[in-house]
Amino acid sequence: MRRCRCRGQPKAHLQHVLTAIAVNIERLSGLSPAEKPPSPRSPTAFHAFLDQHEIPRSKSWRTLGS
């Protein structure tokens, strides 16, 4: 998974997305039906700083460029 099979950013991005989907499916398939998914992580120090100074933070890194 360290090397891309194709050249170019769009194709490499597609490969990374598909790899992430496959990894997530593998993780979910290992859970028993009665088992809860892991709880969300606690906020980082950076998020605590933003909250303390009342600076709004976006929900996703994908929204930063728009």
Predicted model as a PDB file, atoms N, CA, C, CB and O in Angstrom, pLDDT in the B-factor column:
MODEL        1                                                                  
ATOM      1  N   MET A   1       0.812  -1.188   0.000  1.00 51.00           N  
ATOM      2  CA  MET A   1       0.000   0.000   0.000  1.00 51.00           C  
ATOM      3  C   MET A   1       0.863   1.264   0.000  1.00 51.00           C  
ATOM      4  CB  MET A   1      -0.928  -0.008   1.195  1.00 51.00           C  
ATOM      5  O   MET A   1       0.328   2.369  -0.085  1.00 51.00           O  
ATOM      6  N   ARG A   2       2.166   1.123   0.092  1.00 63.00           N  
ATOM      7  CA  ARG A   2       3.016   2.300   0.138  1.00 63.00           C  
ATOM      8  C   ARG A   2       3.249   2.916  -1.238  1.00 63.00           C  
ATOM      9  CB  ARG A   2       4.333   1.948   0.761  1.00 63.00           C  
ATOM     10  O   ARG A   2       3.598   4.092  -1.340  1.00 63.00           O  
ATOM     11  N   ARG A   3       3.061   2.145  -2.273  1.00 71.00           N  
ATOM     12  CA  ARG A   3       3.337   2.656  -3.613  1.00 71.00           C  
ATOM     13  C   ARG A   3       2.080   2.621  -4.460  1.00 71.00           C  
ATOM     14  CB  ARG A   3       4.453   1.847  -4.285  1.00 71.00           C  
ATOM     15  O   ARG A   3       1.283   1.686  -4.387  1.00 71.00           O  
ATOM     16  N   CYS A   4       1.918   3.661  -5.267  1.00 71.00           N  
ATOM     17  CA  CYS A   4       0.766   3.732  -6.161  1.00 71.00           C  
ATOM     18  C   CYS A   4       1.062   2.950  -7.438  1.00 71.00           C  
ATOM     19  CB  CYS A   4       0.413   5.207  -6.492  1.00 71.00           C  
ATOM     20  O   CYS A   4       2.201   2.877  -7.899  1.00 71.00           O  
ATOM     21  N   ARG A   5       0.034   2.387  -7.975  1.00 71.00           N  
ATOM     22  CA  ARG A   5       0.192   1.652  -9.219  1.00 71.00           C  
ATOM     23  C   ARG A   5       0.157   2.572 -10.426  1.00 71.00           C  
ATOM     24  CB  ARG A   5      -0.884   0.601  -9.344  1.00 71.00           C  
ATOM     25  O   ARG A   5       0.645   2.205 -11.496  1.00 71.00           O  
ATOM     26  N   CYS A   6      -0.412   3.763 -10.273  1.00 70.00           N  
ATOM     27  CA  CYS A   6      -0.598   4.684 -11.391  1.00 70.00           C  
ATOM     28  C   CYS A   6       0.126   5.997 -11.135  1.00 70.00           C  
ATOM     29  CB  CYS A   6      -2.090   4.941 -11.634  1.00 70.00           C  
ATOM     30  O   CYS A   6       0.458   6.331  -9.998  1.00 70.00           O  
ATOM     31  N   ARG A   7       0.359   6.719 -12.191  1.00 77.00           N  
ATOM     32  CA  ARG A   7       0.942   8.054 -12.066  1.00 77.00           C  
ATOM     33  C   ARG A   7      -0.163   9.088 -12.123  1.00 77.00           C  
ATOM     34  CB  ARG A   7       1.990   8.314 -13.174  1.00 77.00           C  
ATOM     35  O   ARG A   7      -1.209   8.878 -12.736  1.00 77.00           O  
ATOM     36  N   GLY A   8       0.093  10.203 -11.475  1.00 80.00           N  
ATOM     37  CA  GLY A   8      -0.869  11.294 -11.510  1.00 80.00           C  
ATOM     38  C   GLY A   8      -1.666  11.377 -10.220  1.00 80.00           C  
ATOM     39  O   GLY A   8      -2.049  10.363  -9.638  1.00 80.00           O  
ATOM     40  N   GLN A   9      -1.904  12.598  -9.792  1.00 83.00           N  
ATOM     41  CA  GLN A   9      -2.595  12.809  -8.526  1.00 83.00           C  
ATOM     42  C   GLN A   9      -4.031  12.281  -8.514  1.00 83.00           C  
ATOM     43  CB  GLN A   9      -2.604  14.269  -8.204  1.00 83.00           C  
ATOM     44  O   GLN A   9      -4.423  11.656  -7.528  1.00 83.00           O  
ATOM     45  N   PRO A  10      -4.835  12.501  -9.562  1.00 85.00           N  
ATOM     46  CA  PRO A  10      -6.217  11.982  -9.490  1.00 85.00           C  
ATOM     47  C   PRO A  10      -6.278  10.454  -9.352  1.00 85.00           C  
ATOM     48  CB  PRO A  10      -6.992  12.406 -10.736  1.00 85.00           C  
ATOM     49  O   PRO A  10      -7.089   9.929  -8.589  1.00 85.00           O  
ATOM     50  N   LYS A  11      -5.428   9.753 -10.083  1.00 86.00           N  
ATOM     51  CA  LYS A  11      -5.441   8.289  -9.998  1.00 86.00           C  
ATOM     52  C   LYS A  11      -4.896   7.821  -8.654  1.00 86.00           C  
ATOM     53  CB  LYS A  11      -4.620   7.672 -11.145  1.00 86.00           C  
ATOM     54  O   LYS A  11      -5.408   6.860  -8.080  1.00 86.00           O  
ATOM     55  N   ALA A  12      -3.865   8.488  -8.149  1.00 86.00           N  
ATOM     56  CA  ALA A  12      -3.317   8.131  -6.844  1.00 86.00           C  
ATOM     57  C   ALA A  12      -4.352   8.384  -5.754  1.00 86.00           C  
ATOM     58  CB  ALA A  12      -2.027   8.926  -6.558  1.00 86.00           C  
ATOM     59  O   ALA A  12      -4.491   7.584  -4.828  1.00 86.00           O  
ATOM     60  N   HIS A  13      -5.075   9.487  -5.862  1.00 87.00           N  
ATOM     61  CA  HIS A  13      -6.113   9.787  -4.875  1.00 87.00           C  
ATOM     62  C   HIS A  13      -7.203   8.724  -4.898  1.00 87.00           C  
ATOM     63  CB  HIS A  13      -6.722  11.174  -5.136  1.00 87.00           C  
ATOM     64  O   HIS A  13      -7.665   8.278  -3.848  1.00 87.00           O  
ATOM     65  N   LEU A  14      -7.604   8.324  -6.079  1.00 88.00           N  
ATOM     66  CA  LEU A  14      -8.626   7.283  -6.206  1.00 88.00           C  
ATOM     67  C   LEU A  14      -8.145   5.984  -5.563  1.00 88.00           C  
ATOM     68  CB  LEU A  14      -8.980   7.047  -7.693  1.00 88.00           C  
ATOM     69  O   LEU A  14      -8.911   5.316  -4.867  1.00 88.00           O  
ATOM     70  N   GLN A  15      -6.893   5.626  -5.790  1.00 88.00           N  
ATOM     71  CA  GLN A  15      -6.356   4.416  -5.180  1.00 88.00           C  
ATOM     72  C   GLN A  15      -6.360   4.530  -3.662  1.00 88.00           C  
ATOM     73  CB  GLN A  15      -4.939   4.143  -5.688  1.00 88.00           C  
ATOM     74  O   GLN A  15      -6.685   3.563  -2.973  1.00 88.00           O  
ATOM     75  N   HIS A  16      -6.006   5.690  -3.134  1.00 88.00           N  
ATOM     76  CA  HIS A  16      -5.991   5.873  -1.681  1.00 88.00           C  
ATOM     77  C   HIS A  16      -7.394   5.770  -1.093  1.00 88.00           C  
ATOM     78  CB  HIS A  16      -5.373   7.226  -1.321  1.00 88.00           C  
ATOM     79  O   HIS A  16      -7.587   5.168  -0.037  1.00 88.00           O  
ATOM     80  N   VAL A  17      -8.363   6.353  -1.774  1.00 90.00           N  
ATOM     81  CA  VAL A  17      -9.745   6.296  -1.288  1.00 90.00           C  
ATOM     82  C   VAL A  17     -10.246   4.855  -1.299  1.00 90.00           C  
ATOM     83  CB  VAL A  17     -10.668   7.192  -2.152  1.00 90.00           C  
ATOM     84  O   VAL A  17     -10.850   4.403  -0.325  1.00 90.00           O  
ATOM     85  N   LEU A  18     -10.007   4.144  -2.368  1.00 90.00           N  
ATOM     86  CA  LEU A  18     -10.466   2.752  -2.454  1.00 90.00           C  
ATOM     87  C   LEU A  18      -9.763   1.869  -1.428  1.00 90.00           C  
ATOM     88  CB  LEU A  18     -10.230   2.200  -3.864  1.00 90.00           C  
ATOM     89  O   LEU A  18     -10.380   0.960  -0.872  1.00 90.00           O  
ATOM     90  N   THR A  19      -8.485   2.124  -1.171  1.00 89.00           N  
ATOM     91  CA  THR A  19      -7.762   1.375  -0.152  1.00 89.00           C  
ATOM     92  C   THR A  19      -8.351   1.642   1.226  1.00 89.00           C  
ATOM     93  CB  THR A  19      -6.272   1.735  -0.174  1.00 89.00           C  
ATOM     94  O   THR A  19      -8.512   0.721   2.026  1.00 89.00           O  
ATOM     95  N   ALA A  20      -8.675   2.915   1.505  1.00 91.00           N  
ATOM     96  CA  ALA A  20      -9.272   3.257   2.798  1.00 91.00           C  
ATOM     97  C   ALA A  20     -10.629   2.585   2.971  1.00 91.00           C  
ATOM     98  CB  ALA A  20      -9.419   4.777   2.935  1.00 91.00           C  
ATOM     99  O   ALA A  20     -10.956   2.118   4.062  1.00 91.00           O  
ATOM    100  N   ILE A  21     -11.414   2.534   1.907  1.00 93.00           N  
ATOM    101  CA  ILE A  21     -12.713   1.862   1.972  1.00 93.00           C  
ATOM    102  C   ILE A  21     -12.524   0.382   2.285  1.00 93.00           C  
ATOM    103  CB  ILE A  21     -13.487   2.035   0.645  1.00 93.00           C  
ATOM    104  O   ILE A  21     -13.244  -0.178   3.113  1.00 93.00           O  
ATOM    105  N   ALA A  22     -11.565  -0.247   1.631  1.00 91.00           N  
ATOM    106  CA  ALA A  22     -11.308  -1.669   1.863  1.00 91.00           C  
ATOM    107  C   ALA A  22     -10.858  -1.925   3.301  1.00 91.00           C  
ATOM    108  CB  ALA A  22     -10.246  -2.184   0.884  1.00 91.00           C  
ATOM    109  O   ALA A  22     -11.291  -2.898   3.919  1.00 91.00           O  
ATOM    110  N   VAL A  23     -10.003  -1.068   3.834  1.00 90.00           N  
ATOM    111  CA  VAL A  23      -9.538  -1.224   5.215  1.00 90.00           C  
ATOM    112  C   VAL A  23     -10.701  -1.066   6.184  1.00 90.00           C  
ATOM    113  CB  VAL A  23      -8.431  -0.201   5.538  1.00 90.00           C  
ATOM    114  O   VAL A  23     -10.810  -1.827   7.145  1.00 90.00           O  
ATOM    115  N   ASN A  24     -11.574  -0.084   5.944  1.00 89.00           N  
ATOM    116  CA  ASN A  24     -12.720   0.125   6.826  1.00 89.00           C  
ATOM    117  C   ASN A  24     -13.684  -1.053   6.783  1.00 89.00           C  
ATOM    118  CB  ASN A  24     -13.449   1.404   6.445  1.00 89.00           C  
ATOM    119  O   ASN A  24     -14.234  -1.441   7.814  1.00 89.00           O  
ATOM    120  N   ILE A  25     -13.892  -1.624   5.603  1.00 90.00           N  
ATOM    121  CA  ILE A  25     -14.770  -2.796   5.497  1.00 90.00           C  
ATOM    122  C   ILE A  25     -14.178  -3.965   6.279  1.00 90.00           C  
ATOM    123  CB  ILE A  25     -14.982  -3.194   4.013  1.00 90.00           C  
ATOM    124  O   ILE A  25     -14.908  -4.694   6.952  1.00 90.00           O  
ATOM    125  N   GLU A  26     -12.868  -4.148   6.196  1.00 87.00           N  
ATOM    126  CA  GLU A  26     -12.211  -5.213   6.950  1.00 87.00           C  
ATOM    127  C   GLU A  26     -12.380  -4.994   8.448  1.00 87.00           C  
ATOM    128  CB  GLU A  26     -10.720  -5.289   6.589  1.00 87.00           C  
ATOM    129  O   GLU A  26     -12.649  -5.937   9.191  1.00 87.00           O  
ATOM    130  N   ARG A  27     -12.221  -3.751   8.889  1.00 85.00           N  
ATOM    131  CA  ARG A  27     -12.374  -3.466  10.318  1.00 85.00           C  
ATOM    132  C   ARG A  27     -13.792  -3.730  10.781  1.00 85.00           C  
ATOM    133  CB  ARG A  27     -11.992  -2.020  10.620  1.00 85.00           C  
ATOM    134  O   ARG A  27     -14.003  -4.322  11.839  1.00 85.00           O  
ATOM    135  N   LEU A  28     -14.775  -3.292   9.988  1.00 83.00           N  
ATOM    136  CA  LEU A  28     -16.171  -3.488  10.377  1.00 83.00           C  
ATOM    137  C   LEU A  28     -16.569  -4.953  10.346  1.00 83.00           C  
ATOM    138  CB  LEU A  28     -17.085  -2.691   9.468  1.00 83.00           C  
ATOM    139  O   LEU A  28     -17.397  -5.381  11.150  1.00 83.00           O  
ATOM    140  N   SER A  29     -16.000  -5.728   9.438  1.00 84.00           N  
ATOM    141  CA  SER A  29     -16.366  -7.138   9.351  1.00 84.00           C  
ATOM    142  C   SER A  29     -15.835  -7.919  10.545  1.00 84.00           C  
ATOM    143  CB  SER A  29     -15.840  -7.745   8.053  1.00 84.00           C  
ATOM    144  O   SER A  29     -16.326  -9.010  10.835  1.00 84.00           O  
ATOM    145  N   GLY A  30     -14.842  -7.380  11.240  1.00 80.00           N  
ATOM    146  CA  GLY A  30     -14.296  -8.060  12.408  1.00 80.00           C  
ATOM    147  C   GLY A  30     -15.117  -7.846  13.659  1.00 80.00           C  
ATOM    148  O   GLY A  30     -14.910  -8.547  14.649  1.00 80.00           O  
ATOM    149  N   LEU A  31     -16.050  -6.896  13.650  1.00 70.00           N  
ATOM    150  CA  LEU A  31     -16.883  -6.633  14.815  1.00 70.00           C  
ATOM    151  C   LEU A  31     -18.037  -7.621  14.874  1.00 70.00           C  
ATOM    152  CB  LEU A  31     -17.411  -5.196  14.790  1.00 70.00           C  
ATOM    153  O   LEU A  31     -18.626  -7.959  13.847  1.00 70.00           O  
ATOM    154  N   SER A  32     -18.358  -8.080  16.075  1.00 73.00           N  
ATOM    155  CA  SER A  32     -19.543  -8.922  16.210  1.00 73.00           C  
ATOM    156  C   SER A  32     -20.776  -8.022  16.184  1.00 73.00           C  
ATOM    157  CB  SER A  32     -19.493  -9.772  17.529  1.00 73.00           C  
ATOM    158  O   SER A  32     -20.663  -6.836  16.495  1.00 73.00           O  
ATOM    159  N   PRO A  33     -21.950  -8.546  15.822  1.00 70.00           N  
ATOM    160  CA  PRO A  33     -23.143  -7.708  15.715  1.00 70.00           C  
ATOM    161  C   PRO A  33     -23.516  -7.010  17.025  1.00 70.00           C  
ATOM    162  CB  PRO A  33     -24.302  -8.543  15.249  1.00 70.00           C  
ATOM    163  O   PRO A  33     -24.044  -5.898  16.991  1.00 70.00           O  
ATOM    164  N   ALA A  34     -23.256  -7.632  18.171  1.00 73.00           N  
ATOM    165  CA  ALA A  34     -23.621  -7.034  19.452  1.00 73.00           C  
ATOM    166  C   ALA A  34     -22.583  -6.020  19.926  1.00 73.00           C  
ATOM    167  CB  ALA A  34     -23.797  -8.119  20.502  1.00 73.00           C  
ATOM    168  O   ALA A  34     -22.860  -5.217  20.816  1.00 73.00           O  
ATOM    169  N   GLU A  35     -21.399  -6.055  19.337  1.00 70.00           N  
ATOM    170  CA  GLU A  35     -20.314  -5.178  19.778  1.00 70.00           C  
ATOM    171  C   GLU A  35     -20.520  -3.761  19.247  1.00 70.00           C  
ATOM    172  CB  GLU A  35     -18.952  -5.727  19.314  1.00 70.00           C  
ATOM    173  O   GLU A  35     -20.866  -3.565  18.082  1.00 70.00           O  
ATOM    174  N   LYS A  36     -20.305  -2.790  20.110  1.00 74.00           N  
ATOM    175  CA  LYS A  36     -20.442  -1.395  19.705  1.00 74.00           C  
ATOM    176  C   LYS A  36     -19.186  -0.951  18.968  1.00 74.00           C  
ATOM    177  CB  LYS A  36     -20.703  -0.488  20.930  1.00 74.00           C  
ATOM    178  O   LYS A  36     -18.096  -1.444  19.257  1.00 74.00           O  
ATOM    179  N   PRO A  37     -19.322  -0.027  18.018  1.00 71.00           N  
ATOM    180  CA  PRO A  37     -18.119   0.525  17.401  1.00 71.00           C  
ATOM    181  C   PRO A  37     -17.344   1.337  18.438  1.00 71.00           C  
ATOM    182  CB  PRO A  37     -18.480   1.405  16.171  1.00 71.00           C  
ATOM    183  O   PRO A  37     -17.937   1.794  19.416  1.00 71.00           O  
ATOM    184  N   PRO A  38     -16.044   1.529  18.253  1.00 72.00           N  
ATOM    185  CA  PRO A  38     -15.258   2.269  19.235  1.00 72.00           C  
ATOM    186  C   PRO A  38     -15.780   3.698  19.402  1.00 72.00           C  
ATOM    187  CB  PRO A  38     -13.784   2.292  18.821  1.00 72.00           C  
ATOM    188  O   PRO A  38     -16.279   4.301  18.452  1.00 72.00           O  
ATOM    189  N   SER A  39     -15.659   4.225  20.606  1.00 77.00           N  
ATOM    190  CA  SER A  39     -16.139   5.579  20.873  1.00 77.00           C  
ATOM    191  C   SER A  39     -15.226   6.596  20.180  1.00 77.00           C  
ATOM    192  CB  SER A  39     -16.202   5.850  22.404  1.00 77.00           C  
ATOM    193  O   SER A  39     -14.051   6.312  19.945  1.00 77.00           O  
ATOM    194  N   PRO A  40     -15.758   7.775  19.855  1.00 79.00           N  
ATOM    195  CA  PRO A  40     -14.936   8.783  19.199  1.00 79.00           C  
ATOM    196  C   PRO A  40     -13.799   9.240  20.106  1.00 79.00           C  
ATOM    197  CB  PRO A  40     -15.791   9.977  18.786  1.00 79.00           C  
ATOM    198  O   PRO A  40     -13.907   9.205  21.332  1.00 79.00           O  
ATOM    199  N   ARG A  41     -12.722   9.664  19.485  1.00 80.00           N  
ATOM    200  CA  ARG A  41     -11.564  10.116  20.249  1.00 80.00           C  
ATOM    201  C   ARG A  41     -11.856  11.444  20.932  1.00 80.00           C  
ATOM    202  CB  ARG A  41     -10.336  10.246  19.341  1.00 80.00           C  
ATOM    203  O   ARG A  41     -12.707  12.211  20.481  1.00 80.00           O  
ATOM    204  N   SER A  42     -11.157  11.704  22.004  1.00 84.00           N  
ATOM    205  CA  SER A  42     -11.315  12.977  22.704  1.00 84.00           C  
ATOM    206  C   SER A  42     -10.663  14.084  21.876  1.00 84.00           C  
ATOM    207  CB  SER A  42     -10.690  12.913  24.135  1.00 84.00           C  
ATOM    208  O   SER A  42      -9.794  13.805  21.051  1.00 84.00           O  
ATOM    209  N   PRO A  43     -11.077  15.343  22.088  1.00 82.00           N  
ATOM    210  CA  PRO A  43     -10.519  16.443  21.301  1.00 82.00           C  
ATOM    211  C   PRO A  43      -9.015  16.602  21.544  1.00 82.00           C  
ATOM    212  CB  PRO A  43     -11.245  17.750  21.634  1.00 82.00           C  
ATOM    213  O   PRO A  43      -8.516  16.329  22.636  1.00 82.00           O  
ATOM    214  N   THR A  44      -8.322  17.040  20.524  1.00 87.00           N  
ATOM    215  CA  THR A  44      -6.889  17.285  20.645  1.00 87.00           C  
ATOM    216  C   THR A  44      -6.655  18.605  21.360  1.00 87.00           C  
ATOM    217  CB  THR A  44      -6.211  17.292  19.259  1.00 87.00           C  
ATOM    218  O   THR A  44      -7.594  19.362  21.607  1.00 87.00           O  
ATOM    219  N   ALA A  45      -5.402  18.876  21.691  1.00 91.00           N  
ATOM    220  CA  ALA A  45      -5.050  20.147  22.337  1.00 91.00           C  
ATOM    221  C   ALA A  45      -5.388  21.314  21.413  1.00 91.00           C  
ATOM    222  CB  ALA A  45      -3.545  20.175  22.713  1.00 91.00           C  
ATOM    223  O   ALA A  45      -5.809  22.372  21.880  1.00 91.00           O  
ATOM    224  N   PHE A  46      -5.208  21.129  20.125  1.00 89.00           N  
ATOM    225  CA  PHE A  46      -5.528  22.190  19.168  1.00 89.00           C  
ATOM    226  C   PHE A  46      -7.025  22.480  19.162  1.00 89.00           C  
ATOM    227  CB  PHE A  46      -5.058  21.802  17.754  1.00 89.00           C  
ATOM    228  O   PHE A  46      -7.431  23.642  19.138  1.00 89.00           O  
ATOM    229  N   HIS A  47      -7.849  21.430  19.184  1.00 86.00           N  
ATOM    230  CA  HIS A  47      -9.293  21.632  19.223  1.00 86.00           C  
ATOM    231  C   HIS A  47      -9.708  22.309  20.527  1.00 86.00           C  
ATOM    232  CB  HIS A  47     -10.026  20.293  19.062  1.00 86.00           C  
ATOM    233  O   HIS A  47     -10.600  23.158  20.530  1.00 86.00           O  
ATOM    234  N   ALA A  48      -9.067  21.938  21.632  1.00 88.00           N  
ATOM    235  CA  ALA A  48      -9.372  22.584  22.912  1.00 88.00           C  
ATOM    236  C   ALA A  48      -9.018  24.066  22.858  1.00 88.00           C  
ATOM    237  CB  ALA A  48      -8.612  21.896  24.064  1.00 88.00           C  
ATOM    238  O   ALA A  48      -9.748  24.902  23.392  1.00 88.00           O  
ATOM    239  N   PHE A  49      -7.900  24.392  22.216  1.00 91.00           N  
ATOM    240  CA  PHE A  49      -7.497  25.793  22.062  1.00 91.00           C  
ATOM    241  C   PHE A  49      -8.532  26.566  21.255  1.00 91.00           C  
ATOM    242  CB  PHE A  49      -6.119  25.889  21.385  1.00 91.00           C  
ATOM    243  O   PHE A  49      -8.921  27.672  21.630  1.00 91.00           O  
ATOM    244  N   LEU A  50      -8.976  25.979  20.143  1.00 89.00           N  
ATOM    245  CA  LEU A  50      -9.981  26.644  19.319  1.00 89.00           C  
ATOM    246  C   LEU A  50     -11.272  26.857  20.098  1.00 89.00           C  
ATOM    247  CB  LEU A  50     -10.259  25.831  18.054  1.00 89.00           C  
ATOM    248  O   LEU A  50     -11.888  27.919  20.009  1.00 89.00           O  
ATOM    249  N   ASP A  51     -11.676  25.856  20.857  1.00 88.00           N  
ATOM    250  CA  ASP A  51     -12.901  25.973  21.640  1.00 88.00           C  
ATOM    251  C   ASP A  51     -12.759  27.012  22.751  1.00 88.00           C  
ATOM    252  CB  ASP A  51     -13.274  24.620  22.236  1.00 88.00           C  
ATOM    253  O   ASP A  51     -13.694  27.762  23.034  1.00 88.00           O  
ATOM    254  N   GLN A  52     -11.584  27.050  23.374  1.00 91.00           N  
ATOM    255  CA  GLN A  52     -11.355  27.988  24.467  1.00 91.00           C  
ATOM    256  C   GLN A  52     -11.424  29.434  23.984  1.00 91.00           C  
ATOM    257  CB  GLN A  52     -10.004  27.718  25.118  1.00 91.00           C  
ATOM    258  O   GLN A  52     -11.931  30.305  24.691  1.00 91.00           O  
ATOM    259  N   HIS A  53     -10.916  29.685  22.786  1.00 91.00           N  
ATOM    260  CA  HIS A  53     -10.909  31.040  22.228  1.00 91.00           C  
ATOM    261  C   HIS A  53     -12.116  31.303  21.335  1.00 91.00           C  
ATOM    262  CB  HIS A  53      -9.632  31.270  21.439  1.00 91.00           C  
ATOM    263  O   HIS A  53     -12.184  32.325  20.652  1.00 91.00           O  
ATOM    264  N   GLU A  54     -13.065  30.374  21.347  1.00 90.00           N  
ATOM    265  CA  GLU A  54     -14.302  30.483  20.583  1.00 90.00           C  
ATOM    266  C   GLU A  54     -14.062  30.717  19.086  1.00 90.00           C  
ATOM    267  CB  GLU A  54     -15.142  31.606  21.142  1.00 90.00           C  
ATOM    268  O   GLU A  54     -14.746  31.511  18.441  1.00 90.00           O  
ATOM    269  N   ILE A  55     -13.082  30.007  18.568  1.00 87.00           N  
ATOM    270  CA  ILE A  55     -12.769  30.058  17.135  1.00 87.00           C  
ATOM    271  C   ILE A  55     -13.512  28.892  16.486  1.00 87.00           C  
ATOM    272  CB  ILE A  55     -11.197  29.978  16.863  1.00 87.00           C  
ATOM    273  O   ILE A  55     -13.339  27.744  16.895  1.00 87.00           O  
ATOM    274  N   PRO A  56     -14.341  29.179  15.474  1.00 85.00           N  
ATOM    275  CA  PRO A  56     -15.075  28.072  14.855  1.00 85.00           C  
ATOM    276  C   PRO A  56     -14.120  27.150  14.108  1.00 85.00           C  
ATOM    277  CB  PRO A  56     -16.157  28.607  13.896  1.00 85.00           C  
ATOM    278  O   PRO A  56     -13.149  27.596  13.496  1.00 85.00           O  
ATOM    279  N   ARG A  57     -14.414  25.870  14.171  1.00 77.00           N  
ATOM    280  CA  ARG A  57     -13.588  24.904  13.437  1.00 77.00           C  
ATOM    281  C   ARG A  57     -14.470  24.131  12.479  1.00 77.00           C  
ATOM    282  CB  ARG A  57     -12.850  23.935  14.407  1.00 77.00           C  
ATOM    283  O   ARG A  57     -15.621  23.821  12.789  1.00 77.00           O  
ATOM    284  N   SER A  58     -13.926  23.822  11.316  1.00 72.00           N  
ATOM    285  CA  SER A  58     -14.703  23.078  10.332  1.00 72.00           C  
ATOM    286  C   SER A  58     -14.799  21.618  10.771  1.00 72.00           C  
ATOM    287  CB  SER A  58     -14.065  23.192   8.914  1.00 72.00           C  
ATOM    288  O   SER A  58     -13.961  21.133  11.532  1.00 72.00           O  
ATOM    289  N   LYS A  59     -15.810  20.935  10.294  1.00 69.00           N  
ATOM    290  CA  LYS A  59     -16.011  19.541  10.670  1.00 69.00           C  
ATOM    291  C   LYS A  59     -15.100  18.604   9.866  1.00 69.00           C  
ATOM    292  CB  LYS A  59     -17.477  19.149  10.469  1.00 69.00           C  
ATOM    293  O   LYS A  59     -14.856  17.471  10.281  1.00 69.00           O  
ATOM    294  N   SER A  60     -14.607  19.064   8.740  1.00 64.00           N  
ATOM    295  CA  SER A  60     -13.783  18.208   7.907  1.00 64.00           C  
ATOM    296  C   SER A  60     -12.665  19.013   7.280  1.00 64.00           C  
ATOM    297  CB  SER A  60     -14.621  17.529   6.828  1.00 64.00           C  
ATOM    298  O   SER A  60     -12.839  20.194   6.980  1.00 64.00           O  
ATOM    299  N   TRP A  61     -11.516  18.382   7.080  1.00 58.00           N  
ATOM    300  CA  TRP A  61     -10.404  19.068   6.430  1.00 58.00           C  
ATOM    301  C   TRP A  61     -10.740  19.358   4.976  1.00 58.00           C  
ATOM    302  CB  TRP A  61      -9.119  18.230   6.524  1.00 58.00           C  
ATOM    303  O   TRP A  61     -10.114  20.224   4.365  1.00 58.00           O  
ATOM    304  N   ARG A  62     -11.714  18.656   4.410  1.00 55.00           N  
ATOM    305  CA  ARG A  62     -12.064  18.866   3.006  1.00 55.00           C  
ATOM    306  C   ARG A  62     -12.742  20.221   2.785  1.00 55.00           C  
ATOM    307  CB  ARG A  62     -12.977  17.744   2.521  1.00 55.00           C  
ATOM    308  O   ARG A  62     -12.749  20.731   1.665  1.00 55.00           O  
ATOM    309  N   THR A  63     -13.311  20.805   3.840  1.00 56.00           N  
ATOM    310  CA  THR A  63     -14.015  22.067   3.691  1.00 56.00           C  
ATOM    311  C   THR A  63     -13.083  23.263   3.817  1.00 56.00           C  
ATOM    312  CB  THR A  63     -15.114  22.167   4.716  1.00 56.00           C  
ATOM    313  O   THR A  63     -13.528  24.397   3.637  1.00 56.00           O  
ATOM    314  N   LEU A  64     -11.810  23.051   4.117  1.00 56.00           N  
ATOM    315  CA  LEU A  64     -10.886  24.167   4.322  1.00 56.00           C  
ATOM    316  C   LEU A  64     -10.612  24.924   3.024  1.00 56.00           C  
ATOM    317  CB  LEU A  64      -9.574  23.660   4.910  1.00 56.00           C  
ATOM    318  O   LEU A  64     -10.481  26.148   3.051  1.00 56.00           O  
ATOM    319  N   GLY A  65     -10.524  24.234   1.897  1.00 53.00           N  
ATOM    320  CA  GLY A  65     -10.180  24.876   0.634  1.00 53.00           C  
ATOM    321  C   GLY A  65     -11.329  25.613  -0.031  1.00 53.00           C  
ATOM    322  O   GLY A  65     -11.100  26.394  -0.956  1.00 53.00           O  
ATOM    323  N   SER A  66     -12.534  25.390   0.406  1.00 49.00           N  
ATOM    324  CA  SER A  66     -13.690  25.994  -0.277  1.00 49.00           C  
ATOM    325  C   SER A  66     -14.129  27.291   0.351  1.00 49.00           C  
ATOM    326  CB  SER A  66     -14.847  25.037  -0.283  1.00 49.00           C  
ATOM    327  O   SER A  66     -15.086  27.910  -0.115  1.00 49.00           O  
TER     328      SER A  66                                                      
ENDMDL                                                                          
END                                                                             
